[in-house]
Amino acid sequence: MTPDPRALLRQLLDVAVARALPAEVLAAHLPPPPAGRTLVLGAGKAGGAMAQALEAAWPADAPLSGLVITRYGHVPPGYRPRRLAVVEAAHPVPDAAGLAASERLLALTRGLTADDLVICLISGGGSALLSLPAPGLTLADKQAVNRALLHSGATIAEMNCVRKHLSAIKGGRLAAACAPARVLTLTISDVPGDDPAVIASGPTVADATTCADALAVCRRYRLDLPDGARAGLASGAFETPKPGDARLAGHELVMLATPQMSLAAAADAARAQGLAAHILSDEIEGESRVVGGVHAALARAVARRGQPFAGPCVILSGGETTVTVDSGKPAGQGGRATEFLLGCALALDGEPGVHALAADTDGIDGVGPHAGALLTPTSLARARALGLNPQALLDAHDSASFFAPLGDLLVPGPTFTNVNDFRALLIV
């Protein structure tokens, strides 16, 4: 007997998120305390939970200090930092709190020795939180570029290529500042392909991209750069540490959690319920509504012809889709996950037996408080009965306003981790 579709899909999301929680995965990768001191530096949406897990696991009699920056509201309830400072700041557009915290964090690297250990806790969202601009740039410059990138349709790799070159701390610069101390980076991946140089713009990872690459991204998406940013990129003054840089020699990086690990955990949970489970990919990118239409076509083929998979089954995918917003039009409430689902709904057109869930694993999708939503075969009919125009809402990037009146938004609050988009289609 097939489980209740809504309950099953929500269970799969919960399993995927649980696999990426720092409390479950961090302690096993901690080294013994060094001869010198241990400094913890971190940034990201999972930063608060990573700091909590590290504090709990680190020997009580071993020195420990440092600073971790996370998004507002992303410090786990009940966590009272004792040996570490945890600061909250804005994401996805940086603010003054993030700037001040980044300055403090970089200052802590002064005076480190070869006997010291730096543990860097890096997760998705760290790029905006580590908002210290390159020399000659202001916070307002960084905010303007960030907003333009978020609306451009650029991939996460392209966005972070620009961000790291306009930063005084990203693109390997943090690790370079820690020399000659040993650096261990513990990271949770939120990017397609799990490239550590892209996660949070790689503050501890040598950067193979160049100022010229960053300029090319800006030209490709017609970004209006501040004069100082354009000049620094054009002259090469904002170049980042490259592979082979001696200051980064001997550093170690451990991938604690990835989208693939979470998808595999969800697939195992579905199989335990007696369902076949298929993972398409953990690194799917593209326009959210288009990706939704492609997933719908696949689900229809399964439902109607048993191709390429026999039903009943669950189809899983991850990665990071994009929403390109027309700068001349106001955007509504939505995000990648709900825009994916609305595109999927229109393409499915009420296909019987197809249910779906899409959510951002950090608990926040776009600008609203929701993580994502659930889609059922009756969603379109129920919405139209309420007088909603699904296509108009999709065109206005107002997908949350489609799912909210149906009671189908998912609002779990922050999850304290982040392995990016999670999508599950159930065909019964």
N, C-alpha and C positions, 0 to 999 in steps of 0.2 A: 504493500500500500504506500503510495507516494505521500510524504509528509505535507502538512499545510504549506503552500508555496511561500507566503509571506514570512512565516516563522522560520522556514528553512533558509531562505535568502538572508534574513537578518542573522541567523546563526553563523552562516558562512562569513559574513562581514566581521562578526565578533571574533571568530577564530583567527581570521587574517590579521586583525589588529592585535590580538593577544600574542601572536607569534613574534610581533615586532616590539613588544614592551621591554624597555630597558631592564626592569626588575627581573625579567626572565632570561636575559641573554648577556648581560654585561659582566657580571662577577667572574665568570669562568675565564675571562681574557685579561684580567689584571695581573701585572707582574709583581714580584716581591718589591718591597720598598727599597729605594736606592741608598747609596752611602750618603748622599747629600739630601736635599729637600725635594719634596714632590709638589709641583705646581699644577693645578687643574685650570685649563682655559677651555671655554666652550661657547657654542652658539647654535641655536636652532629651535624648532618647535618641540623637539623631544629633550631639549636641554635641561629643563627642570627635573624631569624623570630620570635622565641620565645622571645628573648630579646626585639625586636622592639614592640611586642604586649604588653609585660609587662610594658615597659616604657610608652607606650601610655595610659595604663589603670591605672597606679599607681598614687595616688593623688600627685599633683604638690608640695604641701606643706609638704609632708612626706619624711623623709630621705630615700635615696636609693643609694646603691653602689654595686659594684661587678664586676665579670669577667666571660665572656662566651666564649668558644672556639668552632669554627665551621670550616668546611672544606674550603679550598681555593675556592673562587668564590661563596660561599654560604651566603654572606651577601646580603640581599635584596637591589636592586637598590634604591637609594634615602634615605636609612636609615643612619642617622648620629647620632650615640650614644651620648647621652648627660650626663646621669648619670651612665651608665655602660660602661665598656671596653669590646670590642668584638675583639677577636684575631683569625686570620686564621692560620690553620696548615694543615699538610698532612693527607690524608686518601686514601687507607686503611693501608698503611705502615707508621708508625709514623716518624716524622722528628724532628730536633732540635727546631723548632718553637713550636711544640706541647709540647716538653719536658720543655722548658722555661716557657710556659704558664701554664702548670700543676704545676710547682713549685710555680709560683705566686699565682695560685688559692688555693693551699693547704695552703700557708702562710697566706692568708686572714682569715683563720679560727681561728687564734691565738687571744686570748683575748675575745672570745665571752662569753656572760653571759646568764643567764636564762631569761632575759628580751628581748633578741634579737630573731629575726626571720631569718632563712636562707631559701630562696626559691631556690630550685635546679631545673634547666631546663634540662631535660635529654631526648635525642632522639638517634635514631640509628646512628652509626658512632662514638659515644662518646668513645667507647672502645679504638680505635686507637688514638683519639685526646687527651685523658687523658693518656699520655704516660710516666708518671713518674715511673721508674722501682723500683722494690723492692731493699732493701739495698744489695749492692754487685754486682748488675747487671748494665749494661750500656745500652745506647740507641741502640748501635749496636746489643747487645744481643736481645733486644725487637724486633728490625727490622728483625733479622734472624728468630726468632720464628714466627713472624707474617707472613712473606713470606711463611714459611713452612706450616703453618696452612691454608693459603689461597689456596694453591695448593694441600692440602691433601685429600679433599673430606669430611672433618669433618663437622658436623652440626654446626649451630651458637651456640647452647648451649655447645657443646664440645669445640669449639674454645674459648668461653668466660670463660669456666671453667679454661682453662690454662691461659688465659690472666689475669684474676683477681688474680690468685695466684702468678703471677710474677710482680704484681703492688704494688705501695705504696699508691694508691688512690682508686682503684676499689674494688669490693667485699665487700662493706659496710664500707670501711676505711674512705671515705670522711665524711659520717654521723658521725662516731665515733669521728673524729677530730673536729666536730662542737659542741660536748657536752660542756656545758649543754644547749645550745640554742635549741629552737624548730626548727624542720626541716620539711618543706613542699616540697615534690617532685612532680613536674608536669611533666608528661612523655608522649611521643608519642611512641607507640609501633611499632617496625619493626620486631618482632620475632614471630614465630609460637607459639601460646598458650598464648601470652602476659604476660609471666612470668617477673615481674619487676626485678628479680634477674639476668636475662639474658640480658635485654635491656642495652646496653652500659656497659655490665659487672657489672651492679648493684652497682654503687658507693655509693648509699645511702641505700642499702638493705642488710640485713643479708644474709650470704652465707651458704647454707646447704651443698655445695660440699666441698671436702677436698683436701689437697695436694696429697693424695693417688689417688683420682679420676683424678686429673690433670695428674699425672704420667701415669695412665692407658690409658688416651687419647693419650698421647705421644707415648706410646708403641704400641697402636692399629694402629696408622697411621705411625709408624716407623719414628718419628720425631727425628732429630739429635739435641738435646738440648745443649746449652753452658754448660760448667762444673758447673758454679755458679748456673745456673737455676736448673740443675739436683740435685745438692747438697742441695739447699734450699727446694726443694720439697721432697726429700727423708728424710730429717731430720725433716720436719714439721715446719721449721723456717718461711716459707712463709704462714702460716695458716691465714685465714681471720676471721673477726667477725662472730659469729654464732647466729642463732635465740635465743632470750632470753638475748642477750647482753644488759646490763643496759644502755649503752651509746646510744642505739638506741630506748629506750623506749619512747612512746608517739609520735613518728614521724608519719606523715601522707603522703600518696601517692595517687595522683589522675591520672587516665588514661584519658588524653585529647582526644586522637585519637588512633584507632586501625585498623588493616586490615579489621576486620569484619564490623566496622562502614563504612568504605569506600566502601566495596563490597555491603553493603545494600543500600547505596546511589546510586551506579551505577545500582543496580537492580531496584530501584524505577524509575530511569531515563529511563531505557529500557521499563518498564511497561507503563510509560507515553507515549511512542511511540507506544503502542499497542502490544508489544511483551511479551511473557512469559519469565520470568527470573528465573534462578536456580543457587543458590550458592552451589558449591560442598563442599568447606571447605576454611577456612582462614589460615590453617596451614599445607599445603601440602609441604612435603620435598622429597628429593631424587635427583638422577642425572637428570639434566635438560633435556637431550635428552630422557631419559626413561619416565619422567613425560610427555614430549611432545607426545611420542608415546601412552601413556595411554589416554591422552586427545583426541588424534586423533581417537582412537578406539571408544570412547564414542560418538564423533561427527558423525562418520560413522554410528553407530547404530541409532542415532537420524535421520540422513538424509535418511537412507535406510529403516528403520523399524518403526520409530516413537517410539523407546524404548531407554532409560527409560522415555524420554520426547517427547512430540509431538512438531513438528516444525510448523511454524518458532519459534525459541526461541534463547535466549542468555544464555550461560553457563559461570559462573564466578568462579574464584578461586584465592586464594592468598597463602602466605607463603614464604618460601625461599628455592629454589632448590640450588643444588651445581654443580660445574663443577670441575671434578678431572683431573688435568693436569699431564701428564707424565713428571717427572722432567728431563728426558733425552732428551726431545724434545721441541723445541721452540713453544710457543703458539701464535696464530694469534690474530686478533682483534675480540673481541666478548664479551660475558657475559652470565649471566644466562638466560636472556629473549630471546636473539636472538638464543642461543643454543637450548632452549626449542622450539622455533618456527621452526628451521630447522629440529629438530627431528620430530616435528609434521608434517611438510611438506612432509618429506620422507615417513612417515607412511600413510598420507592421499593420496599421489600419485595423486594429482589433483582432489580429490573428488569434484564433482560439488556442489555448494551451500554452501560450508563451508569456512568462512572467520575467521581470528583470529588476535588478537593483544596481545602482551605481552610487558611489560615495567616495569622498576624499578621506583617506585613512587617518588624517589628522583631526577629523571631526568638523572641519569648516570648509565649505565649498563656496568659493566666490565671496560676495560681500554680505551675504545673509548669515544667520546663525545656524543654518542647516548644514549637514554633512553631505546630503544627497537625497535620494528619493526611491520609492518603489513604483514599479509600473506593472499594471495588470491588463488582461485582455479587455477589460471594461473601462479603462482610464479615459480614452477618447470620448466614448459615449457619455460617461458621467460628466466630463468637463463641458461638453457641448450642451448637455441638459441644464447646466448652470449658466449658460450663456457665454462661455469662454470661447475665444477664437484661437485654437492652438497654433496655427501658422503665424498669426499676427504676433503672438507672444514669443514665438521662436525668433521671428525677424527682429523683435525689439530686445532680444537677449534677456527676456523676462520669464525664464522657464520656471523659476520658483513660484511665480504667480499662477502657473498651471497646476502644480502639485499641491500647493498649500490648501486651496479650497476642498480638495479631495481627501485631505487628511493623510496624504501619502509622503510628506516630507519626513526625512530622518533628522532628528535633532538630538544627538547624543551628547553634545558638548565636546570640549577638547578631549582627545584620547591620550595625549602626552607621548605620542610617537608619530611617525610619518613615513609611510612607504608609498605615498602618492595614490593615484586612482585605483579603485577596486571596482570591477564590473563582473556581475554574474547574471547569466540568462538561464532560466529553468524552462525546459521544454517537456511537457507532460502529455 
